[in-house]
Amino acid sequence: MDTIISSINRKILIIDDQVDVLNSLKRILGKEEKDEIEDILGDFFENDKKKSVEIEEKYEVSIADRGEEGFELVKKSQNENLPYAVVFIDMRMPGWDGLKTAKKIREIDKDIEIVIMTAYSDKSRADILKTLESHDKLLYLKKPFDIEEIKQMALSLTLKWSLSKELVEKYEVISNSKKGLEKVINSIDKIERIKPPALKTILDGILKQILSILELKSGMIIFYDNGENYFENKIETDLEKFSDIDIEVLKIKAEKEKNIFISGEFLVIPLKNRGKLIAMGIIYKDNKLDFNEEHFKLFEIFISHAINLLKNSELYTKLEKINKELKDKNEELKKAYELNKKFLVISSHELRTPITLINGYAEMLEIELDSNSTKNTVSKLKKSVERLTRIVNSMLEVFAVSNEGKEIIIEKSEVTIEELFESLKILVEEFLEKRSQKLILIKDGEIPSAITDKKKLLYFALVNIMMNAIKFSPDGAKIEFIAKFNKNTQKIEVSIKDYGVGIEQTYVNEIFKPFFTIVNEQFHHSGVYEYKASGIGMGLTIAKNIIELMGEKIWCTSKLESGTEIIFTLSAKK
């Protein structure tokens, strides 16, 4: 007898409560261990010529004397992926009868061929058909049975099971290829909405799908920007298949070709935009495949959609750049709004305080014109006006020393560290005395003279830094004026260091920004030199603008409750 099945499942299970029946059937159908038959009969699908061999009627037989035991054997075979092809079940058994056993087995194995063996008419055919599914896999065998009948039934049913299984498997291969093609097309249809960061990953998946359909293993996609390779997707089992020389030669050909072409062992897919090569797909033929019309259609689909994808990717990149610029501008506007709000809170308080005093002193002046305290009242009135003037001037000065102030040209002059120290000390001496503080000069080695064309502005910057140190240092504290010469940079590094309240590390980079204060605006209180008194937050901003206007650098180090040090550089005389 001939067959076109590549392999036959010879596993048979017999379930019967009579031991002699079990043994008889096992002898009829079973085979000796030494008498193994070849399982491979021929590969029908991979060879044009069908192979045939003589079927030998020997089977791998398992036996069980209870329905429950038989069910467990079937369950185990399913778990081990070694299913039975046929099961012979006696109808009358203790425990589970034949019908219940068959029903339970069918629930876990939809493919097994079931043969009901009985000598009685306990169950009608209608009852059996109603209970069991897959009627095409159900037969009856009347006891007593004929040996030839048993053999023929076993042969037919094992062949039927094996043929059905192989056809299903081959259908799945064909179906999967079709699904694979559909998946590729669907993926490419959707890919045009993919953002550039995912481009490489998605194209990698598509390349794998194409290779899977073609039953090949090696391929790659190279993307070009202005003729240069800027990234590649590569799937290969042998790195030597795609040498740099091969790729360069194929690239030269691809630049000239408009359509898909074959070059030696490679199939090449040029991807062009306005005649310019933007990508190149390469598939290694592996000497196994002759490409047909359907394959070329698949490649054309891939090409057209890949080009659209690359175009959309470029547009997305440009759009993303514009969105980022708009986002940055929006953040700047938010910061400006917050800065403006903070300015209004602080400046309104700073302006309101002296104005209130002016108004109060003016009322007192009217009442006390002829009194002995008139002169004192007028003096206080003048000081309040001066204070208000200083606030307004500070706000104007911050703009006067901004980048626009570079137009101011002053003659260059020398100044020593000692001169800077003494001049600064005179300017702030009154405030140091009121706070019982001391300003100390510390020189680290010999310090050359500094040279600057903005000497007056430099003093103004020093005063602003110094007043900040005075206000945020406790009474009786020392403030250090430190200078050292950096031979590597040829710069003099000057710093004003206090041992006051300091600031948190979070705010160190904020200290030079306009209107910055270390206290909450709600608890803001005014003052020129008083402990923790806040101004309008312009002092260090002015100092920074002046130092940078001089072409120098300024920075800050600080530690909460340990103090702050403002450091800046000056050019040394050569």
CORLINUR-V826584 format. One record per residue. N is the residue number from 1. RES is the residue in three letters. PHI is phi in degrees with one decimal (NA if undefined). PSI is psi in whole degrees, 0 to 359 (none if undefined). BURIAL is # if it has 9 or more other C-alpha atoms within 8 Angstrom, else .. Layout:
{{N | RES | PHI | PSI | BURIAL} {N | RES | PHI | PSI | BURIAL}}
This chain:
{{1 | MET | NA | 139 | .} {2 | ASP | -103.0 | 157 | .} {3 | THR | -149.1 | 155 | .} {4 | ILE | -110.8 | 13 | #} {5 | ILE | -82.5 | 136 | #} {6 | SER | -70.8 | 327 | #} {7 | SER | -155.4 | 149 | #} {8 | ILE | -114.9 | 134 | #} {9 | ASN | -83.5 | 112 | #} {10 | ARG | -101.5 | 14 | #} {11 | LYS | -82.7 | 124 | #} {12 | ILE | -127.3 | 138 | #} {13 | LEU | -114.2 | 135 | #} {14 | ILE | -118.9 | 125 | #} {15 | ILE | -119.5 | 114 | #} {16 | ASP | -158.3 | 141 | #} {17 | ASP | -82.5 | 352 | #} {18 | GLN | -95.3 | 118 | .} {19 | VAL | -63.5 | 321 | .} {20 | ASP | -65.5 | 326 | .} {21 | VAL | -66.1 | 316 | .} {22 | LEU | -58.2 | 313 | #} {23 | ASN | -66.2 | 322 | .} {24 | SER | -63.9 | 312 | .} {25 | LEU | -65.2 | 324 | #} {26 | LYS | -65.6 | 322 | #} {27 | ARG | -68.8 | 321 | .} {28 | ILE | -67.0 | 316 | .} {29 | LEU | -99.1 | 338 | #} {30 | GLY | -73.3 | 170 | #} {31 | LYS | -132.8 | 154 | #} {32 | GLU | -74.1 | 150 | .} {33 | GLU | -59.7 | 326 | .} {34 | LYS | -79.5 | 350 | .} {35 | ASP | -103.6 | 53 | .} {36 | GLU | -72.0 | 137 | .} {37 | ILE | -103.7 | 145 | .} {38 | GLU | -61.2 | 133 | .} {39 | ASP | -86.2 | 332 | .} {40 | ILE | -88.1 | 116 | .} {41 | LEU | -102.5 | 346 | #} {42 | GLY | 141.9 | 143 | #} {43 | ASP | -96.2 | 99 | #} {44 | PHE | -63.3 | 324 | #} {45 | PHE | -85.6 | 334 | .} {46 | GLU | -98.9 | 355 | .} {47 | ASN | -126.2 | 139 | .} {48 | ASP | -67.9 | 324 | .} {49 | LYS | -88.2 | 125 | .} {50 | LYS | -74.7 | 135 | #} {51 | LYS | -98.3 | 144 | #} {52 | SER | -136.1 | 145 | #} {53 | VAL | -138.8 | 161 | .} {54 | GLU | -76.7 | 130 | .} {55 | ILE | -78.9 | 129 | .} {56 | GLU | -101.5 | 126 | .} {57 | GLU | -87.4 | 69 | .} {58 | LYS | -129.3 | 137 | .} {59 | TYR | -129.8 | 160 | #} {60 | GLU | -89.4 | 105 | #} {61 | VAL | -105.0 | 130 | #} {62 | SER | -113.7 | 150 | #} {63 | ILE | -128.7 | 152 | #} {64 | ALA | -148.1 | 140 | #} {65 | ASP | -99.9 | 6 | #} {66 | ARG | -140.2 | 149 | #} {67 | GLY | -60.9 | 319 | #} {68 | GLU | -61.8 | 319 | #} {69 | GLU | -65.7 | 318 | #} {70 | GLY | -61.9 | 319 | #} {71 | PHE | -58.9 | 316 | #} {72 | GLU | -63.9 | 323 | .} {73 | LEU | -65.1 | 319 | .} {74 | VAL | -64.4 | 317 | #} {75 | LYS | -59.9 | 316 | #} {76 | LYS | -63.1 | 318 | .} {77 | SER | -64.2 | 325 | #} {78 | GLN | -66.5 | 315 | #} {79 | ASN | -62.9 | 326 | .} {80 | GLU | -87.4 | 1 | .} {81 | ASN | 58.4 | 35 | .} {82 | LEU | -128.0 | 67 | .} {83 | PRO | -69.6 | 158 | #} {84 | TYR | -80.4 | 146 | #} {85 | ALA | -86.6 | 321 | #} {86 | VAL | -136.8 | 144 | #} {87 | VAL | -129.7 | 128 | #} {88 | PHE | -98.7 | 124 | #} {89 | ILE | -125.5 | 126 | #} {90 | ASP | -74.9 | 140 | #} {91 | MET | -74.3 | 315 | #} {92 | ARG | -95.4 | 112 | .} {93 | MET | -147.1 | 150 | #} {94 | PRO | -66.9 | 155 | .} {95 | GLY | 75.9 | 231 | .} {96 | TRP | -69.0 | 129 | #} {97 | ASP | -78.9 | 179 | #} {98 | GLY | -61.4 | 321 | #} {99 | LEU | -67.4 | 316 | #} {100 | LYS | -65.1 | 319 | .} {101 | THR | -60.8 | 315 | #} {102 | ALA | -62.4 | 319 | #} {103 | LYS | -62.4 | 315 | #} {104 | LYS | -64.2 | 319 | #} {105 | ILE | -66.5 | 319 | #} {106 | ARG | -62.2 | 328 | #} {107 | GLU | -64.3 | 330 | .} {108 | ILE | -105.5 | 350 | .} {109 | ASP | -142.4 | 102 | #} {110 | LYS | -78.2 | 345 | .} {111 | ASP | -100.8 | 342 | .} {112 | ILE | -63.6 | 139 | #} {113 | GLU | -85.1 | 123 | #} {114 | ILE | -106.4 | 129 | #} {115 | VAL | -118.4 | 117 | #} {116 | ILE | -88.0 | 123 | #} {117 | MET | -106.8 | 127 | #} {118 | THR | -156.9 | 151 | #} {119 | ALA | -107.9 | 0 | .} {120 | TYR | -126.5 | 170 | .} {121 | SER | -109.9 | 52 | .} {122 | ASP | -65.1 | 320 | .} {123 | LYS | -118.8 | 137 | .} {124 | SER | -76.6 | 160 | .} {125 | ARG | -60.7 | 322 | .} {126 | ALA | -62.7 | 318 | .} {127 | ASP | -63.3 | 318 | .} {128 | ILE | -65.8 | 314 | #} {129 | LEU | -63.9 | 324 | #} {130 | LYS | -67.6 | 325 | .} {131 | THR | -79.2 | 321 | .} {132 | LEU | -102.4 | 143 | #} {133 | GLU | -90.9 | 178 | .} {134 | SER | 52.9 | 66 | .} {135 | HIS | -65.1 | 339 | .} {136 | ASP | -73.4 | 352 | .} {137 | LYS | -116.2 | 36 | #} {138 | LEU | -137.0 | 130 | #} {139 | LEU | -137.1 | 163 | .} {140 | TYR | -115.5 | 147 | .} {141 | LEU | -136.1 | 118 | #} {142 | LYS | -83.5 | 136 | .} {143 | LYS | -87.6 | 148 | .} {144 | PRO | -72.9 | 144 | .} {145 | PHE | -101.4 | 158 | .} {146 | ASP | -91.1 | 140 | .} {147 | ILE | -60.2 | 315 | .} {148 | GLU | -63.7 | 324 | .} {149 | GLU | -63.2 | 317 | .} {150 | ILE | -61.3 | 313 | #} {151 | LYS | -61.3 | 315 | #} {152 | GLN | -65.6 | 321 | .} {153 | MET | -64.2 | 316 | .} {154 | ALA | -62.1 | 317 | #} {155 | LEU | -64.1 | 310 | #} {156 | SER | -61.5 | 316 | .} {157 | LEU | -72.3 | 323 | #} {158 | THR | -67.7 | 321 | #} {159 | LEU | -64.8 | 317 | #} {160 | LYS | -60.4 | 313 | .} {161 | TRP | -59.7 | 314 | #} {162 | SER | -66.8 | 319 | #} {163 | LEU | -65.1 | 315 | #} {164 | SER | -59.1 | 316 | .} {165 | LYS | -63.8 | 317 | .} {166 | GLU | -68.4 | 321 | #} {167 | LEU | -63.7 | 320 | .} {168 | VAL | -62.1 | 315 | .} {169 | GLU | -63.6 | 317 | .} {170 | LYS | -67.1 | 323 | .} {171 | TYR | -62.5 | 319 | .} {172 | GLU | -63.2 | 322 | .} {173 | VAL | -62.2 | 313 | .} {174 | ILE | -64.0 | 315 | .} {175 | SER | -61.8 | 318 | .} {176 | ASN | -65.0 | 323 | .} {177 | SER | -63.3 | 318 | #} {178 | LYS | -64.7 | 315 | .} {179 | LYS | -63.5 | 323 | .} {180 | GLY | -61.9 | 317 | #} {181 | LEU | -63.5 | 315 | #} {182 | GLU | -60.6 | 321 | .} {183 | LYS | -63.7 | 318 | #} {184 | VAL | -60.4 | 311 | #} {185 | ILE | -63.1 | 315 | #} {186 | ASN | -62.2 | 319 | .} {187 | SER | -62.9 | 318 | #} {188 | ILE | -68.3 | 323 | #} {189 | ASP | -59.8 | 320 | .} {190 | LYS | -81.2 | 339 | .} {191 | ILE | -65.0 | 337 | #} {192 | GLU | -65.1 | 346 | #} {193 | ARG | -97.7 | 2 | .} {194 | ILE | -77.9 | 138 | #} {195 | LYS | -75.0 | 152 | .} {196 | PRO | -50.2 | 319 | #} {197 | PRO | -56.8 | 334 | .} {198 | ALA | -96.8 | 359 | .} {199 | LEU | -57.8 | 311 | #} {200 | LYS | -61.0 | 316 | #} {201 | THR | -64.8 | 316 | .} {202 | ILE | -65.9 | 314 | #} {203 | LEU | -65.0 | 328 | #} {204 | ASP | -61.5 | 317 | #} {205 | GLY | -64.2 | 319 | .} {206 | ILE | -65.7 | 319 | #} {207 | LEU | -60.3 | 319 | #} {208 | LYS | -63.0 | 319 | #} {209 | GLN | -63.5 | 316 | #} {210 | ILE | -62.3 | 314 | #} {211 | LEU | -63.4 | 324 | #} {212 | SER | -64.9 | 317 | #} {213 | ILE | -63.8 | 321 | #} {214 | LEU | -82.1 | 356 | .} {215 | GLU | 58.4 | 40 | .} {216 | LEU | -117.4 | 167 | #} {217 | LYS | -121.8 | 345 | #} {218 | SER | -124.4 | 129 | #} {219 | GLY | -168.1 | 166 | #} {220 | MET | -157.9 | 157 | #} {221 | ILE | -126.8 | 128 | #} {222 | ILE | -115.7 | 134 | #} {223 | PHE | -108.2 | 139 | #} {224 | TYR | -119.1 | 142 | #} {225 | ASP | -127.6 | 112 | .} {226 | ASN | 56.2 | 39 | .} {227 | GLY | 84.6 | 352 | .} {228 | GLU | -101.9 | 142 | .} {229 | ASN | -69.0 | 120 | #} {230 | TYR | -114.7 | 345 | .} {231 | PHE | -169.9 | 158 | .} {232 | GLU | -139.5 | 146 | #} {233 | ASN | -102.9 | 131 | #} {234 | LYS | -135.5 | 128 | #} {235 | ILE | -127.2 | 115 | #} {236 | GLU | -156.3 | 152 | #} {237 | THR | -102.2 | 344 | .} {238 | ASP | -136.7 | 110 | .} {239 | LEU | -60.0 | 333 | .} {240 | GLU | -72.8 | 347 | .} {241 | LYS | -67.1 | 334 | .} {242 | PHE | -121.7 | 81 | .} {243 | SER | -79.9 | 158 | .} {244 | ASP | -59.9 | 324 | .} {245 | ILE | -67.3 | 315 | .} {246 | ASP | -57.0 | 313 | .} {247 | ILE | -62.9 | 318 | #} {248 | GLU | -66.3 | 319 | .} {249 | VAL | -64.0 | 316 | .} {250 | LEU | -64.8 | 325 | #} {251 | LYS | -63.7 | 316 | #} {252 | ILE | -61.2 | 317 | .} {253 | LYS | -66.4 | 319 | .} {254 | ALA | -64.1 | 328 | #} {255 | GLU | -66.8 | 335 | #} {256 | LYS | -93.5 | 330 | .} {257 | GLU | -83.3 | 147 | #} {258 | LYS | -97.0 | 331 | .} {259 | ASN | -118.3 | 177 | .} {260 | ILE | -60.8 | 140 | #} {261 | PHE | -143.0 | 159 | .} {262 | ILE | -108.0 | 131 | .} {263 | SER | -130.9 | 103 | .} {264 | GLY | 63.3 | 238 | .} {265 | GLU | -91.3 | 7 | #} {266 | PHE | -116.2 | 141 | #} {267 | LEU | -103.6 | 126 | #} {268 | VAL | -115.7 | 133 | #} {269 | ILE | -117.3 | 102 | #} {270 | PRO | -77.0 | 136 | #} {271 | LEU | -114.9 | 116 | #} {272 | LYS | -124.3 | 152 | #} {273 | ASN | -131.8 | 114 | .} {274 | ARG | 56.5 | 40 | .} {275 | GLY | 80.1 | 358 | .} {276 | LYS | -102.4 | 132 | .} {277 | LEU | -69.7 | 116 | #} {278 | ILE | -109.5 | 342 | #} {279 | ALA | -162.2 | 161 | #} {280 | MET | -144.6 | 124 | #} {281 | GLY | -97.5 | 135 | #} {282 | ILE | -127.6 | 129 | #} {283 | ILE | -122.5 | 128 | #} {284 | TYR | -82.5 | 120 | #} {285 | LYS | -68.9 | 331 | #} {286 | ASP | 63.9 | 18 | .} {287 | ASN | 57.9 | 23 | .} {288 | LYS | -112.9 | 341 | .} {289 | LEU | -129.4 | 134 | .} {290 | ASP | -102.0 | 116 | .} {291 | PHE | -71.2 | 136 | .} {292 | ASN | -112.7 | 185 | .} {293 | GLU | -61.1 | 321 | .} {294 | GLU | -63.6 | 321 | .} {295 | HIS | -62.5 | 317 | .} {296 | PHE | -66.3 | 326 | #} {297 | LYS | -63.8 | 319 | .} {298 | LEU | -59.7 | 315 | .} {299 | PHE | -64.8 | 321 | #} {300 | GLU | -63.6 | 320 | .} {301 | ILE | -60.1 | 315 | #} {302 | PHE | -60.7 | 316 | #} {303 | ILE | -61.4 | 308 | #} {304 | SER | -60.9 | 317 | .} {305 | HIS | -74.1 | 325 | #} {306 | ALA | -64.4 | 321 | #} {307 | ILE | -63.3 | 315 | #} {308 | ASN | -60.1 | 320 | #} {309 | LEU | -61.1 | 314 | #} {310 | LEU | -64.2 | 321 | .} {311 | LYS | -62.3 | 312 | .} {312 | ASN | -63.4 | 325 | #} {313 | SER | -62.3 | 318 | #} {314 | GLU | -65.0 | 317 | #} {315 | LEU | -64.0 | 320 | .} {316 | TYR | -62.2 | 319 | #} {317 | THR | -60.9 | 316 | #} {318 | LYS | -64.1 | 317 | .} {319 | LEU | -62.9 | 319 | .} {320 | GLU | -62.0 | 321 | .} {321 | LYS | -64.3 | 316 | .} {322 | ILE | -64.2 | 317 | .} {323 | ASN | -61.4 | 322 | .} {324 | LYS | -65.5 | 318 | .} {325 | GLU | -62.1 | 318 | .} {326 | LEU | -65.0 | 321 | .} {327 | LYS | -63.8 | 317 | .} {328 | ASP | -62.8 | 318 | .} {329 | LYS | -63.4 | 320 | .} {330 | ASN | -62.9 | 320 | .} {331 | GLU | -64.3 | 321 | .} {332 | GLU | -63.1 | 319 | .} {333 | LEU | -65.4 | 321 | .} {334 | LYS | -62.2 | 316 | .} {335 | LYS | -63.8 | 319 | .} {336 | ALA | -63.0 | 321 | .} {337 | TYR | -63.4 | 314 | .} {338 | GLU | -63.6 | 321 | .} {339 | LEU | -64.6 | 318 | #} {340 | ASN | -64.4 | 319 | .} {341 | LYS | -63.6 | 317 | .} {342 | LYS | -65.3 | 320 | #} {343 | PHE | -60.8 | 317 | #} {344 | LEU | -63.4 | 321 | .} {345 | VAL | -64.5 | 310 | #} {346 | ILE | -73.9 | 311 | #} {347 | SER | -65.4 | 325 | #} {348 | SER | -63.6 | 322 | #} {349 | HIS | -67.7 | 315 | .} {350 | GLU | -62.9 | 322 | #} {351 | LEU | -76.5 | 323 | #} {352 | ARG | -66.1 | 322 | .} {353 | THR | -60.8 | 304 | #} {354 | PRO | -65.7 | 327 | #} {355 | ILE | -65.1 | 320 | #} {356 | THR | -61.0 | 317 | .} {357 | LEU | -64.0 | 317 | #} {358 | ILE | -58.2 | 315 | #} {359 | ASN | -62.8 | 317 | .} {360 | GLY | -64.9 | 314 | .} {361 | TYR | -65.3 | 326 | #} {362 | ALA | -64.2 | 319 | #} {363 | GLU | -64.5 | 319 | .} {364 | MET | -64.1 | 323 | #} {365 | LEU | -62.5 | 321 | #} {366 | GLU | -63.9 | 320 | .} {367 | ILE | -74.8 | 323 | .} {368 | GLU | -106.8 | 29 | #} {369 | LEU | -55.8 | 323 | .} {370 | ASP | -98.5 | 2 | .} {371 | SER | -86.8 | 168 | .} {372 | ASN | -71.8 | 342 | .} {373 | SER | -89.9 | 7 | .} {374 | THR | -58.7 | 314 | #} {375 | LYS | -61.0 | 319 | .} {376 | ASN | -64.6 | 321 | .} {377 | THR | -65.4 | 316 | #} {378 | VAL | -62.9 | 321 | #} {379 | SER | -61.7 | 316 | .} {380 | LYS | -65.2 | 323 | #} {381 | LEU | -61.6 | 317 | #} {382 | LYS | -64.2 | 320 | .} {383 | LYS | -65.1 | 323 | .} {384 | SER | -66.6 | 320 | #} {385 | VAL | -64.4 | 318 | #} {386 | GLU | -61.7 | 320 | .} {387 | ARG | -64.1 | 317 | #} {388 | LEU | -62.5 | 321 | #} {389 | THR | -63.4 | 319 | .} {390 | ARG | -61.9 | 320 | .} {391 | ILE | -62.8 | 313 | #} {392 | VAL | -63.9 | 318 | .} {393 | ASN | -62.7 | 321 | .} {394 | SER | -60.6 | 320 | #} {395 | MET | -67.4 | 327 | #} {396 | LEU | -77.7 | 324 | .} {397 | GLU | -64.7 | 328 | #} {398 | VAL | -62.3 | 331 | #} {399 | PHE | -85.5 | 329 | #} {400 | ALA | -64.7 | 332 | .} {401 | VAL | -107.8 | 18 | #} {402 | SER | -81.1 | 192 | #} {403 | ASN | -58.5 | 330 | .} {404 | GLU | -63.8 | 336 | .} {405 | GLY | -72.8 | 358 | #} {406 | LYS | -66.4 | 342 | #} {407 | GLU | -71.6 | 343 | .} {408 | ILE | -71.5 | 123 | .} {409 | ILE | -114.8 | 121 | .} {410 | ILE | -124.7 | 145 | .} {411 | GLU | -63.6 | 136 | .} {412 | LYS | -67.1 | 142 | .} {413 | SER | -147.2 | 159 | .} {414 | GLU | -90.7 | 153 | #} {415 | VAL | -151.5 | 133 | #} {416 | THR | -87.5 | 163 | #} {417 | ILE | -63.6 | 321 | #} {418 | GLU | -62.8 | 320 | .} {419 | GLU | -65.6 | 317 | .} {420 | LEU | -60.0 | 315 | #} {421 | PHE | -62.6 | 310 | #} {422 | GLU | -64.8 | 318 | .} {423 | SER | -64.2 | 317 | #} {424 | LEU | -63.4 | 318 | #} {425 | LYS | -60.9 | 319 | #} {426 | ILE | -64.3 | 318 | .} {427 | LEU | -65.0 | 329 | .} {428 | VAL | -113.2 | 9 | #} {429 | GLU | -57.2 | 318 | .} {430 | GLU | -58.8 | 318 | .} {431 | PHE | -73.7 | 325 | #} {432 | LEU | -63.1 | 319 | #} {433 | GLU | -65.0 | 317 | .} {434 | LYS | -64.8 | 334 | .} {435 | ARG | -103.1 | 4 | #} {436 | SER | 54.9 | 37 | #} {437 | GLN | -101.9 | 160 | #} {438 | LYS | -124.3 | 139 | #} {439 | LEU | -105.6 | 123 | #} {440 | ILE | -118.3 | 137 | .} {441 | LEU | -92.6 | 129 | .} {442 | ILE | -127.0 | 118 | .} {443 | LYS | -110.2 | 129 | #} {444 | ASP | -98.7 | 88 | #} {445 | GLY | 80.6 | 191 | .} {446 | GLU | -74.9 | 133 | .} {447 | ILE | -116.6 | 121 | #} {448 | PRO | -71.1 | 168 | #} {449 | SER | -69.3 | 149 | #} {450 | ALA | -91.7 | 155 | #} {451 | ILE | -128.2 | 133 | #} {452 | THR | -152.5 | 154 | #} {453 | ASP | -105.1 | 9 | #} {454 | LYS | -135.0 | 56 | #} {455 | LYS | -62.4 | 316 | .} {456 | LYS | -65.8 | 319 | .} {457 | LEU | -65.1 | 326 | .} {458 | LEU | -62.1 | 316 | #} {459 | TYR | -62.3 | 321 | #} {460 | PHE | -62.6 | 319 | #} {461 | ALA | -63.8 | 316 | #} {462 | LEU | -60.3 | 318 | #} {463 | VAL | -63.0 | 316 | #} {464 | ASN | -62.3 | 319 | #} {465 | ILE | -66.3 | 317 | #} {466 | MET | -65.3 | 318 | #} {467 | MET | -64.4 | 327 | #} {468 | ASN | -64.5 | 318 | #} {469 | ALA | -66.6 | 320 | #} {470 | ILE | -62.7 | 313 | #} {471 | LYS | -66.0 | 329 | #} {472 | PHE | -108.0 | 22 | #} {473 | SER | -116.3 | 144 | #} {474 | PRO | -69.4 | 164 | #} {475 | ASP | -57.9 | 140 | .} {476 | GLY | 80.4 | 3 | .} {477 | ALA | -78.7 | 162 | #} {478 | LYS | -103.3 | 147 | #} {479 | ILE | -125.5 | 132 | #} {480 | GLU | -104.4 | 136 | #} {481 | PHE | -106.6 | 104 | #} {482 | ILE | -109.3 | 138 | #} {483 | ALA | -137.7 | 139 | #} {484 | LYS | -149.5 | 157 | #} {485 | PHE | -107.1 | 124 | #} {486 | ASN | -95.3 | 107 | #} {487 | LYS | -67.2 | 330 | .} {488 | ASN | -66.8 | 316 | .} {489 | THR | -95.3 | 349 | .} {490 | GLN | 57.8 | 37 | #} {491 | LYS | -120.8 | 147 | #} {492 | ILE | -90.7 | 127 | #} {493 | GLU | -102.2 | 117 | #} {494 | VAL | -111.9 | 138 | #} {495 | SER | -141.1 | 149 | #} {496 | ILE | -114.6 | 115 | #} {497 | LYS | -116.9 | 127 | #} {498 | ASP | -115.4 | 168 | #} {499 | TYR | -120.8 | 43 | #} {500 | GLY | -94.6 | 219 | #} {501 | VAL | -70.7 | 331 | #} {502 | GLY | 66.3 | 178 | #} {503 | ILE | -136.6 | 160 | #} {504 | GLU | -68.2 | 150 | #} {505 | GLN | -57.7 | 330 | .} {506 | THR | -58.7 | 328 | .} {507 | TYR | -98.4 | 0 | .} {508 | VAL | -58.2 | 320 | #} {509 | ASN | -79.9 | 353 | .} {510 | GLU | -96.5 | 347 | .} {511 | ILE | -63.3 | 334 | #} {512 | PHE | -92.8 | 0 | #} {513 | LYS | -78.9 | 149 | #} {514 | PRO | -58.2 | 140 | .} {515 | PHE | 66.9 | 16 | #} {516 | PHE | -73.2 | 130 | #} {517 | THR | -136.0 | 151 | #} {518 | ILE | -91.4 | 0 | .} {519 | VAL | -113.8 | 154 | .} {520 | ASN | -63.7 | 138 | .} {521 | GLU | -56.3 | 330 | #} {522 | GLN | -65.1 | 332 | .} {523 | PHE | -106.3 | 18 | .} {524 | HIS | -64.3 | 134 | #} {525 | HIS | -136.0 | 145 | .} {526 | SER | -83.0 | 161 | #} {527 | GLY | 165.1 | 154 | .} {528 | VAL | -94.2 | 318 | #} {529 | TYR | -132.7 | 352 | #} {530 | GLU | -63.4 | 154 | .} {531 | TYR | -62.1 | 125 | #} {532 | LYS | 61.9 | 18 | .} {533 | ALA | -73.1 | 139 | #} {534 | SER | -106.9 | 139 | #} {535 | GLY | -93.6 | 216 | #} {536 | ILE | -95.6 | 7 | #} {537 | GLY | 76.9 | 30 | #} {538 | MET | -106.3 | 343 | #} {539 | GLY | -55.4 | 305 | #} {540 | LEU | -73.3 | 334 | #} {541 | THR | -64.4 | 316 | #} {542 | ILE | -61.7 | 314 | #} {543 | ALA | -59.5 | 316 | #} {544 | LYS | -63.0 | 315 | #} {545 | ASN | -61.2 | 321 | #} {546 | ILE | -65.6 | 311 | #} {547 | ILE | -60.9 | 317 | #} {548 | GLU | -70.5 | 329 | #} {549 | LEU | -62.6 | 329 | #} {550 | MET | -79.4 | 357 | #} {551 | GLY | 82.5 | 19 | .} {552 | GLU | -109.4 | 178 | #} {553 | LYS | -114.5 | 150 | .} {554 | ILE | -140.6 | 140 | #} {555 | TRP | -152.1 | 175 | .} {556 | CYS | -136.1 | 144 | #} {557 | THR | -127.2 | 142 | .} {558 | SER | -157.6 | 154 | #} {559 | LYS | -140.5 | 131 | #} {560 | LEU | -56.1 | 129 | #} {561 | GLU | 66.9 | 12 | #} {562 | SER | -122.3 | 343 | #} {563 | GLY | 120.8 | 175 | #} {564 | THR | -133.9 | 146 | #} {565 | GLU | -130.2 | 122 | #} {566 | ILE | -101.3 | 120 | #} {567 | ILE | -116.2 | 140 | #} {568 | PHE | -144.6 | 163 | #} {569 | THR | -105.7 | 154 | #} {570 | LEU | -133.2 | 147 | #} {571 | SER | -75.5 | 133 | #} {572 | ALA | -87.9 | 149 | #} {573 | LYS | -69.2 | 133 | .} {574 | LYS | -91.5 | none | .}}
